């Protein structure tokens, strides 16, 4: 996740779905779950960046 966050900060865009799922240790979600899982993780990632990076003068 650290690499994904660094890339997000550098590029200014959230990671692609394939990048995100490749970093998961739990394996791949089913086809039906992919959209909701991706959206949930991206929301948590952007919330983290807003709170702990941008919120601290970053």
N, C-alpha and C positions, 0 to 999 in steps of 0.2 A: 504494500500500500504506500510505503514511503516513496517509491519510485513513481507511482501513479500520481501522488500529490505533487511531487517535484515537477513532473511533466505538465500537470494541470496548471501550476503556477507559471511555468516557463511559456507554455503555448497559449494560455488563456482560454482553453476549452477543456471540457470534461473528457475523460478517456473514452475511447470507442468501446462498444459493447464487447468486442472480441478481446481487447486489451484487458478489460476488467475481469472477464470470466477466465482468462488465462492466468491471472494472478490469484484466483481463488484456490484455496487448499481443499475445499469440500467437494470439488468436482463441478460438473456442469449441471445447471438446472434443466428441467425438461423444456421442451419447445413451448409449452403452454405457460410456463413460469418465467421465461426469459425476460419479457418486457417488464413485468412487475418487479422482479428481482433487480434488474438493471436500474430501473427508476428509483427504487428504494435505496440502493447502494450509492447512486449518484447524488441523491438528496443528502444522505449522511455525509458524503465526501465534501460537498459544497458547504454544508452547515459547519463542518469541522474547519474548513479553510476560512470561512467568514468569521468564526468565533476565535480561533486560535492563531491564525496568521494575520488576516486583515484587521481583526479587532485589537491586535497588539502593535499597531503601527506599521504593519508589513505591507 
